[in-house]
Amino acid sequence: MFDIVRWNKAYDLLNSETTDGYLRSYERGKNEYQPIPQRQIDLSGGNIQQY
């Protein structure tokens, strides 16, 4: 997912209908961010926080 967001292809690829008729929805400025894995937060020793 990161690469298609970085290359600005996510909106075009993810705002479409699937082969089984399901409509996918992607919003720029909202769906680019993913949660930081808890393990990475723990390993950072307090340097990383999730808001």
Stockholm file with secondary structure:
# STOCKHOLM 1.0

chainA/1-51         MFDIVRWNKAYDLLNSETTDGYLRSYERGKNEYQPIPQRQIDLSGGNIQQY
#=GR chainA/1-51 SS CHHHHHTTCHHHHHSSBCTTSCBCCCCTTTTTCCCCCHHHHHHTTTSCCCC
#=GC SS_cons        CHHHHHTTCHHHHHSSBCTTSCBCCCCTTTTTCCCCCHHHHHHTTTSCCCC
//
